[in-house]
């Protein structure tokens, strides 16, 4: 009869639902989207009519 020592590693996963972190992430991506659509509007309004 063989006896094996099995080390069980416990992992505790903490879910961080910090509202300030969520808000700052939302603001960051909202800024990316606004900049993207602003650049797209600039291209359509001023660059493409010249062609």
CHARMM-style PDB file with segment names, atoms N, HN, CA, C and O in Angstrom:
ATOM      1  N   UNK     1       0.855  -1.181   0.000  1.00  0.00      PROA
ATOM      2  CA  UNK     1       0.000   0.000   0.000  1.00  0.00      PROA
ATOM      3  C   UNK     1       0.894   1.234   0.000  1.00  0.00      PROA
ATOM      4  O   UNK     1       1.721   1.417   0.893  1.00  0.00      PROA
ATOM      5  N   UNK     2       0.718   2.068  -1.004  1.00  0.00      PROA
ATOM      6  HN  UNK     2       0.046   1.919  -1.729  1.00  0.00      PROA
ATOM      7  CA  UNK     2       1.550   3.258  -1.086  1.00  0.00      PROA
ATOM      8  C   UNK     2       0.804   4.448  -0.532  1.00  0.00      PROA
ATOM      9  O   UNK     2      -0.398   4.610  -0.740  1.00  0.00      PROA
ATOM     10  N   UNK     3       1.537   5.269   0.171  1.00  0.00      PROA
ATOM     11  HN  UNK     3       2.514   5.138   0.340  1.00  0.00      PROA
ATOM     12  CA  UNK     3       0.958   6.487   0.752  1.00  0.00      PROA
ATOM     13  C   UNK     3       1.651   7.683   0.109  1.00  0.00      PROA
ATOM     14  O   UNK     3       2.871   7.821   0.187  1.00  0.00      PROA
ATOM     15  N   UNK     4       0.860   8.547  -0.527  1.00  0.00      PROA
ATOM     16  HN  UNK     4      -0.132   8.434  -0.590  1.00  0.00      PROA
ATOM     17  CA  UNK     4       1.429   9.717  -1.179  1.00  0.00      PROA
ATOM     18  C   UNK     4       0.964  10.972  -0.448  1.00  0.00      PROA
ATOM     19  O   UNK     4      -0.202  11.097  -0.074  1.00  0.00      PROA
ATOM     20  N   UNK     5       1.889  11.885  -0.257  1.00  0.00      PROA
ATOM     21  HN  UNK     5       2.837  11.783  -0.561  1.00  0.00      PROA
ATOM     22  CA  UNK     5       1.532  13.174   0.319  1.00  0.00      PROA
ATOM     23  C   UNK     5       1.093  14.101  -0.812  1.00  0.00      PROA
ATOM     24  O   UNK     5       1.853  14.374  -1.741  1.00  0.00      PROA
ATOM     25  N   UNK     6      -0.106  14.560  -0.717  1.00  0.00      PROA
ATOM     26  HN  UNK     6      -0.723  14.338   0.038  1.00  0.00      PROA
ATOM     27  CA  UNK     6      -0.635  15.466  -1.735  1.00  0.00      PROA
ATOM     28  C   UNK     6      -0.791  16.841  -1.101  1.00  0.00      PROA
ATOM     29  O   UNK     6      -1.549  17.029  -0.149  1.00  0.00      PROA
ATOM     30  N   UNK     7      -0.052  17.795  -1.657  1.00  0.00      PROA
ATOM     31  HN  UNK     7       0.564  17.642  -2.430  1.00  0.00      PROA
ATOM     32  CA  UNK     7      -0.166  19.167  -1.163  1.00  0.00      PROA
ATOM     33  C   UNK     7      -1.293  19.870  -1.917  1.00  0.00      PROA
ATOM     34  O   UNK     7      -1.270  19.997  -3.141  1.00  0.00      PROA
ATOM     35  N   UNK     8      -2.246  20.307  -1.166  1.00  0.00      PROA
ATOM     36  HN  UNK     8      -2.264  20.204  -0.172  1.00  0.00      PROA
ATOM     37  CA  UNK     8      -3.369  21.020  -1.768  1.00  0.00      PROA
ATOM     38  C   UNK     8      -3.114  22.498  -1.601  1.00  0.00      PROA
ATOM     39  O   UNK     8      -2.981  23.004  -0.487  1.00  0.00      PROA
ATOM     40  N   UNK     9      -3.049  23.184  -2.732  1.00  0.00      PROA
ATOM     41  HN  UNK     9      -3.157  22.772  -3.637  1.00  0.00      PROA
ATOM     42  CA  UNK     9      -2.804  24.618  -2.698  1.00  0.00      PROA
ATOM     43  C   UNK     9      -4.147  25.330  -2.758  1.00  0.00      PROA
ATOM     44  O   UNK     9      -4.942  25.130  -3.676  1.00  0.00      PROA
ATOM     45  N   UNK    10      -4.372  26.161  -1.760  1.00  0.00      PROA
ATOM     46  HN  UNK    10      -3.726  26.324  -1.014  1.00  0.00      PROA
ATOM     47  CA  UNK    10      -5.631  26.904  -1.722  1.00  0.00      PROA
ATOM     48  C   UNK    10      -5.443  28.246  -2.399  1.00  0.00      PROA
ATOM     49  O   UNK    10      -4.464  28.953  -2.162  1.00  0.00      PROA
ATOM     50  N   UNK    11      -6.388  28.576  -3.235  1.00  0.00      PROA
ATOM     51  HN  UNK    11      -7.183  28.002  -3.428  1.00  0.00      PROA
ATOM     52  CA  UNK    11      -6.339  29.861  -3.910  1.00  0.00      PROA
ATOM     53  C   UNK    11      -7.605  30.637  -3.575  1.00  0.00      PROA
ATOM     54  O   UNK    11      -8.723  30.156  -3.759  1.00  0.00      PROA
ATOM     55  N   UNK    12      -7.397  31.823  -3.089  1.00  0.00      PROA
ATOM     56  HN  UNK    12      -6.489  32.213  -2.940  1.00  0.00      PROA
ATOM     57  CA  UNK    12      -8.523  32.684  -2.770  1.00  0.00      PROA
ATOM     58  C   UNK    12      -8.561  33.802  -3.815  1.00  0.00      PROA
ATOM     59  O   UNK    12      -7.650  34.627  -3.894  1.00  0.00      PROA
ATOM     60  N   UNK    13      -9.615  33.812  -4.600  1.00  0.00      PROA
ATOM     61  HN  UNK    13     -10.354  33.142  -4.536  1.00  0.00      PROA
ATOM     62  CA  UNK    13      -9.763  34.823  -5.643  1.00  0.00      PROA
ATOM     63  C   UNK    13     -10.696  35.910  -5.120  1.00  0.00      PROA
ATOM     64  O   UNK    13     -11.853  35.663  -4.779  1.00  0.00      PROA
ATOM     65  N   UNK    14     -10.158  37.100  -5.071  1.00  0.00      PROA
ATOM     66  HN  UNK    14      -9.218  37.301  -5.347  1.00  0.00      PROA
ATOM     67  CA  UNK    14     -10.969  38.215  -4.598  1.00  0.00      PROA
ATOM     68  C   UNK    14     -11.535  38.959  -5.794  1.00  0.00      PROA
ATOM     69  O   UNK    14     -10.793  39.429  -6.656  1.00  0.00      PROA
ATOM     70  N   UNK    15     -12.836  39.059  -5.836  1.00  0.00      PROA
ATOM     71  HN  UNK    15     -13.439  38.677  -5.136  1.00  0.00      PROA
ATOM     72  CA  UNK    15     -13.478  39.822  -6.893  1.00  0.00      PROA
ATOM     73  C   UNK    15     -13.528  41.282  -6.464  1.00  0.00      PROA
ATOM     74  O   UNK    15     -14.204  41.640  -5.500  1.00  0.00      PROA
ATOM     75  N   UNK    16     -12.803  42.110  -7.195  1.00  0.00      PROA
ATOM     76  HN  UNK    16     -12.253  41.818  -7.978  1.00  0.00      PROA
ATOM     77  CA  UNK    16     -12.781  43.522  -6.843  1.00  0.00      PROA
ATOM     78  C   UNK    16     -13.820  44.259  -7.683  1.00  0.00      PROA
ATOM     79  O   UNK    16     -13.642  44.463  -8.884  1.00  0.00      PROA
ATOM     80  N   UNK    17     -14.885  44.645  -7.037  1.00  0.00      PROA
ATOM     81  HN  UNK    17     -15.030  44.479  -6.062  1.00  0.00      PROA
ATOM     82  CA  UNK    17     -15.928  45.402  -7.722  1.00  0.00      PROA
ATOM     83  C   UNK    17     -15.925  46.821  -7.160  1.00  0.00      PROA
ATOM     84  O   UNK    17     -16.940  47.323  -6.675  1.00  0.00      PROA
ATOM     85  N   UNK    18     -14.771  47.439  -7.239  1.00  0.00      PROA
ATOM     86  HN  UNK    18     -13.947  47.031  -7.632  1.00  0.00      PROA
ATOM     87  CA  UNK    18     -14.632  48.793  -6.725  1.00  0.00      PROA
ATOM     88  C   UNK    18     -15.304  49.747  -7.701  1.00  0.00      PROA
ATOM     89  O   UNK    18     -14.974  49.765  -8.887  1.00  0.00      PROA
ATOM     90  N   UNK    19     -16.236  50.530  -7.207  1.00  0.00      PROA
ATOM     91  HN  UNK    19     -16.504  50.516  -6.244  1.00  0.00      PROA
ATOM     92  CA  UNK    19     -17.018  51.382  -8.098  1.00  0.00      PROA
ATOM     93  C   UNK    19     -16.164  52.485  -8.718  1.00  0.00      PROA
ATOM     94  O   UNK    19     -16.428  52.906  -9.844  1.00  0.00      PROA
ATOM     95  N   UNK    20     -15.156  52.955  -8.007  1.00  0.00      PROA
ATOM     96  HN  UNK    20     -14.942  52.613  -7.092  1.00  0.00      PROA
ATOM     97  CA  UNK    20     -14.307  53.997  -8.586  1.00  0.00      PROA
ATOM     98  C   UNK    20     -13.457  53.433  -9.719  1.00  0.00      PROA
ATOM     99  O   UNK    20     -13.184  54.131 -10.695  1.00  0.00      PROA
ATOM    100  N   UNK    21     -13.038  52.179  -9.598  1.00  0.00      PROA
ATOM    101  HN  UNK    21     -13.260  51.612  -8.805  1.00  0.00      PROA
ATOM    102  CA  UNK    21     -12.276  51.540 -10.668  1.00  0.00      PROA
ATOM    103  C   UNK    21     -13.152  51.337 -11.904  1.00  0.00      PROA
ATOM    104  O   UNK    21     -12.707  51.551 -13.032  1.00  0.00      PROA
ATOM    105  N   UNK    22     -14.393  50.926 -11.684  1.00  0.00      PROA
ATOM    106  HN  UNK    22     -14.754  50.752 -10.768  1.00  0.00      PROA
ATOM    107  CA  UNK    22     -15.326  50.745 -12.795  1.00  0.00      PROA
ATOM    108  C   UNK    22     -15.604  52.080 -13.466  1.00  0.00      PROA
ATOM    109  O   UNK    22     -15.654  52.156 -14.693  1.00  0.00      PROA
ATOM    110  N   UNK    23     -15.783  53.126 -12.683  1.00  0.00      PROA
ATOM    111  HN  UNK    23     -15.742  53.065 -11.685  1.00  0.00      PROA
ATOM    112  CA  UNK    23     -16.075  54.453 -13.239  1.00  0.00      PROA
ATOM    113  C   UNK    23     -14.890  54.984 -14.036  1.00  0.00      PROA
ATOM    114  O   UNK    23     -15.080  55.551 -15.112  1.00  0.00      PROA
ATOM    115  N   UNK    24     -13.683  54.812 -13.535  1.00  0.00      PROA
ATOM    116  HN  UNK    24     -13.528  54.351 -12.662  1.00  0.00      PROA
ATOM    117  CA  UNK    24     -12.520  55.320 -14.258  1.00  0.00      PROA
ATOM    118  C   UNK    24     -12.299  54.537 -15.549  1.00  0.00      PROA
ATOM    119  O   UNK    24     -11.879  55.112 -16.553  1.00  0.00      PROA
ATOM    120  N   UNK    25     -12.574  53.237 -15.536  1.00  0.00      PROA
ATOM    121  HN  UNK    25     -12.915  52.770 -14.720  1.00  0.00      PROA
ATOM    122  CA  UNK    25     -12.463  52.446 -16.759  1.00  0.00      PROA
ATOM    123  C   UNK    25     -13.513  52.877 -17.776  1.00  0.00      PROA
ATOM    124  O   UNK    25     -13.223  52.977 -18.968  1.00  0.00      PROA
ATOM    125  N   UNK    26     -14.723  53.131 -17.309  1.00  0.00      PROA
ATOM    126  HN  UNK    26     -14.958  53.050 -16.341  1.00  0.00      PROA
ATOM    127  CA  UNK    26     -15.781  53.586 -18.213  1.00  0.00      PROA
ATOM    128  C   UNK    26     -15.436  54.936 -18.822  1.00  0.00      PROA
ATOM    129  O   UNK    26     -15.643  55.150 -20.016  1.00  0.00      PROA
ATOM    130  N   UNK    27     -14.913  55.842 -18.015  1.00  0.00      PROA
ATOM    131  HN  UNK    27     -14.744  55.668 -17.045  1.00  0.00      PROA
ATOM    132  CA  UNK    27     -14.545  57.170 -18.518  1.00  0.00      PROA
ATOM    133  C   UNK    27     -13.424  57.054 -19.546  1.00  0.00      PROA
ATOM    134  O   UNK    27     -13.421  57.760 -20.555  1.00  0.00      PROA
ATOM    135  N   UNK    28     -12.468  56.155 -19.284  1.00  0.00      PROA
ATOM    136  HN  UNK    28     -12.470  55.581 -18.465  1.00  0.00      PROA
ATOM    137  CA  UNK    28     -11.351  55.975 -20.220  1.00  0.00      PROA
ATOM    138  C   UNK    28     -11.847  55.491 -21.573  1.00  0.00      PROA
ATOM    139  O   UNK    28     -11.469  56.044 -22.605  1.00  0.00      PROA
ATOM    140  N   UNK    29     -12.695  54.455 -21.578  1.00  0.00      PROA
ATOM    141  HN  UNK    29     -13.001  54.005 -20.740  1.00  0.00      PROA
ATOM    142  CA  UNK    29     -13.184  53.934 -22.850  1.00  0.00      PROA
ATOM    143  C   UNK    29     -14.153  54.892 -23.523  1.00  0.00      PROA
ATOM    144  O   UNK    29     -14.202  54.953 -24.751  1.00  0.00      PROA
ATOM    145  N   UNK    30     -14.922  55.640 -22.746  1.00  0.00      PROA
ATOM    146  HN  UNK    30     -14.882  55.591 -21.748  1.00  0.00      PROA
ATOM    147  CA  UNK    30     -15.801  56.654 -23.338  1.00  0.00      PROA
ATOM    148  C   UNK    30     -14.968  57.727 -24.028  1.00  0.00      PROA
ATOM    149  O   UNK    30     -15.350  58.213 -25.092  1.00  0.00      PROA
ATOM    150  N   UNK    31     -13.846  58.101 -23.443  1.00  0.00      PROA
ATOM    151  HN  UNK    31     -13.535  57.706 -22.578  1.00  0.00      PROA
ATOM    152  CA  UNK    31     -12.962  59.079 -24.075  1.00  0.00      PROA
ATOM    153  C   UNK    31     -12.373  58.521 -25.367  1.00  0.00      PROA
ATOM    154  O   UNK    31     -12.264  59.243 -26.358  1.00  0.00      PROA
ATOM    155  N   UNK    32     -11.992  57.240 -25.365  1.00  0.00      PROA
ATOM    156  HN  UNK    32     -12.081  56.653 -24.560  1.00  0.00      PROA
ATOM    157  CA  UNK    32     -11.492  56.622 -26.595  1.00  0.00      PROA
ATOM    158  C   UNK    32     -12.547  56.671 -27.695  1.00  0.00      PROA
ATOM    159  O   UNK    32     -12.238  56.994 -28.842  1.00  0.00      PROA
ATOM    160  N   UNK    33     -13.782  56.354 -27.348  1.00  0.00      PROA
ATOM    161  HN  UNK    33     -14.033  56.092 -26.416  1.00  0.00      PROA
ATOM    162  CA  UNK    33     -14.858  56.337 -28.341  1.00  0.00      PROA
ATOM    163  C   UNK    33     -15.128  57.742 -28.870  1.00  0.00      PROA
ATOM    164  O   UNK    33     -15.334  57.922 -30.070  1.00  0.00      PROA
ATOM    165  N   UNK    34     -15.129  58.748 -27.979  1.00  0.00      PROA
ATOM    166  HN  UNK    34     -14.962  58.603 -27.003  1.00  0.00      PROA
ATOM    167  CA  UNK    34     -15.359  60.128 -28.413  1.00  0.00      PROA
ATOM    168  C   UNK    34     -14.241  60.593 -29.338  1.00  0.00      PROA
ATOM    169  O   UNK    34     -14.505  61.239 -30.352  1.00  0.00      PROA
ATOM    170  N   UNK    35     -13.004  60.271 -28.999  1.00  0.00      PROA
ATOM    171  HN  UNK    35     -12.790  59.746 -28.175  1.00  0.00      PROA
ATOM    172  CA  UNK    35     -11.879  60.662 -29.857  1.00  0.00      PROA
ATOM    173  C   UNK    35     -11.973  59.960 -31.213  1.00  0.00      PROA
ATOM    174  O   UNK    35     -11.707  60.571 -32.248  1.00  0.00      PROA
ATOM    175  N   UNK    36     -12.348  58.684 -31.209  1.00  0.00      PROA
ATOM    176  HN  UNK    36     -12.564  58.188 -30.368  1.00  0.00      PROA
ATOM    177  CA  UNK    36     -12.465  57.936 -32.459  1.00  0.00      PROA
ATOM    178  C   UNK    36     -13.527  58.553 -33.362  1.00  0.00      PROA
ATOM    179  O   UNK    36     -13.285  58.780 -34.548  1.00  0.00      PROA
ATOM    180  N   UNK    37     -14.713  58.824 -32.794  1.00  0.00      PROA
ATOM    181  HN  UNK    37     -14.909  58.639 -31.831  1.00  0.00      PROA
ATOM    182  CA  UNK    37     -15.767  59.399 -33.618  1.00  0.00      PROA
ATOM    183  C   UNK    37     -15.468  60.835 -34.012  1.00  0.00      PROA
ATOM    184  O   UNK    37     -15.910  61.293 -35.065  1.00  0.00      PROA
ATOM    185  N   UNK    38     -14.726  61.547 -33.182  1.00  0.00      PROA
ATOM    186  HN  UNK    38     -14.367  61.175 -32.326  1.00  0.00      PROA
ATOM    187  CA  UNK    38     -14.311  62.891 -33.562  1.00  0.00      PROA
ATOM    188  C   UNK    38     -13.366  62.873 -34.748  1.00  0.00      PROA
ATOM    189  O   UNK    38     -13.492  63.693 -35.657  1.00  0.00      PROA
ATOM    190  N   UNK    39     -12.425  61.947 -34.747  1.00  0.00      PROA
ATOM    191  HN  UNK    39     -12.323  61.281 -34.009  1.00  0.00      PROA
ATOM    192  CA  UNK    39     -11.507  61.828 -35.880  1.00  0.00      PROA
ATOM    193  C   UNK    39     -12.254  61.373 -37.128  1.00  0.00      PROA
ATOM    194  O   UNK    39     -11.967  61.843 -38.229  1.00  0.00      PROA
ATOM    195  N   UNK    40     -13.210  60.462 -36.963  1.00  0.00      PROA
ATOM    196  HN  UNK    40     -13.443  60.081 -36.069  1.00  0.00      PROA
ATOM    197  CA  UNK    40     -14.007  60.008 -38.100  1.00  0.00      PROA
ATOM    198  C   UNK    40     -14.841  61.149 -38.668  1.00  0.00      PROA
ATOM    199  O   UNK    40     -14.941  61.295 -39.886  1.00  0.00      PROA
ATOM    200  N   UNK    41     -15.438  61.955 -37.802  1.00  0.00      PROA
ATOM    201  HN  UNK    41     -15.357  61.836 -36.812  1.00  0.00      PROA
ATOM    202  CA  UNK    41     -16.218  63.114 -38.249  1.00  0.00      PROA
ATOM    203  C   UNK    41     -15.326  64.099 -38.999  1.00  0.00      PROA
ATOM    204  O   UNK    41     -15.727  64.640 -40.029  1.00  0.00      PROA
ATOM    205  N   UNK    42     -14.117  64.333 -38.484  1.00  0.00      PROA
ATOM    206  HN  UNK    42     -13.791  63.893 -37.647  1.00  0.00      PROA
ATOM    207  CA  UNK    42     -13.186  65.239 -39.154  1.00  0.00      PROA
ATOM    208  C   UNK    42     -12.852  64.737 -40.552  1.00  0.00      PROA
ATOM    209  O   UNK    42     -12.829  65.513 -41.508  1.00  0.00      PROA
ATOM    210  N   UNK    43     -12.591  63.430 -40.669  1.00  0.00      PROA
ATOM    211  HN  UNK    43     -12.609  62.800 -39.892  1.00  0.00      PROA
ATOM    212  CA  UNK    43     -12.268  62.869 -41.980  1.00  0.00      PROA
ATOM    213  C   UNK    43     -13.429  63.025 -42.956  1.00  0.00      PROA
ATOM    214  O   UNK    43     -13.231  63.429 -44.102  1.00  0.00      PROA
ATOM    215  N   UNK    44     -14.633  62.707 -42.506  1.00  0.00      PROA
ATOM    216  HN  UNK    44     -14.794  62.379 -41.575  1.00  0.00      PROA
ATOM    217  CA  UNK    44     -15.796  62.771 -43.394  1.00  0.00      PROA
ATOM    218  C   UNK    44     -16.126  64.215 -43.757  1.00  0.00      PROA
ATOM    219  O   UNK    44     -16.512  64.492 -44.893  1.00  0.00      PROA
ATOM    220  N   UNK    45     -15.978  65.132 -42.811  1.00  0.00      PROA
ATOM    221  HN  UNK    45     -15.664  64.906 -41.889  1.00  0.00      PROA
ATOM    222  CA  UNK    45     -16.405  66.506 -43.034  1.00  0.00      PROA
ATOM    223  C   UNK    45     -15.389  67.307 -43.846  1.00  0.00      PROA
ATOM    224  O   UNK    45     -15.772  68.098 -44.708  1.00  0.00      PROA
ATOM    225  N   UNK    46     -14.086  67.106 -43.577  1.00  0.00      PROA
ATOM    226  HN  UNK    46     -13.775  66.463 -42.877  1.00  0.00      PROA
ATOM    227  CA  UNK    46     -13.083  67.986 -44.171  1.00  0.00      PROA
ATOM    228  C   UNK    46     -12.149  67.312 -45.166  1.00  0.00      PROA
ATOM    229  O   UNK    46     -11.675  67.976 -46.088  1.00  0.00      PROA
ATOM    230  N   UNK    47     -11.866  66.029 -45.021  1.00  0.00      PROA
ATOM    231  HN  UNK    47     -12.251  65.490 -44.272  1.00  0.00      PROA
ATOM    232  CA  UNK    47     -10.864  65.382 -45.875  1.00  0.00      PROA
ATOM    233  C   UNK    47     -11.519  64.749 -47.100  1.00  0.00      PROA
ATOM    234  O   UNK    47     -11.064  64.968 -48.222  1.00  0.00      PROA
ATOM    235  N   UNK    48     -12.590  63.960 -46.898  1.00  0.00      PROA
ATOM    236  HN  UNK    48     -12.960  63.782 -45.986  1.00  0.00      PROA
ATOM    237  CA  UNK    48     -13.189  63.254 -48.020  1.00  0.00      PROA
ATOM    238  C   UNK    48     -13.846  64.165 -49.058  1.00  0.00      PROA
ATOM    239  O   UNK    48     -13.794  63.817 -50.238  1.00  0.00      PROA
ATOM    240  N   UNK    49     -14.453  65.290 -48.722  1.00  0.00      PROA
ATOM    241  HN  UNK    49     -14.495  65.573 -47.764  1.00  0.00      PROA
ATOM    242  CA  UNK    49     -15.022  66.143 -49.784  1.00  0.00      PROA
ATOM    243  C   UNK    49     -13.980  66.691 -50.761  1.00  0.00      PROA
ATOM    244  O   UNK    49     -14.337  67.089 -51.870  1.00  0.00      PROA
ATOM    245  N   UNK    50     -12.712  66.720 -50.381  1.00  0.00      PROA
ATOM    246  HN  UNK    50     -12.422  66.396 -49.480  1.00  0.00      PROA
ATOM    247  CA  UNK    50     -11.682  67.257 -51.267  1.00  0.00      PROA
ATOM    248  C   UNK    50     -11.336  66.281 -52.400  1.00  0.00      PROA
ATOM    249  O   UNK    50     -10.697  66.673 -53.376  1.00  0.00      PROA
ATOM    250  N   UNK    51     -11.750  65.023 -52.280  1.00  0.00      PROA
ATOM    251  HN  UNK    51     -12.269  64.704 -51.487  1.00  0.00      PROA
ATOM    252  CA  UNK    51     -11.445  64.053 -53.331  1.00  0.00      PROA
ATOM    253  C   UNK    51     -12.462  64.142 -54.455  1.00  0.00      PROA
ATOM    254  OT1 UNK    51     -12.368  63.399 -55.433  1.00  0.00      PROA
TER     255      UNK     51
END
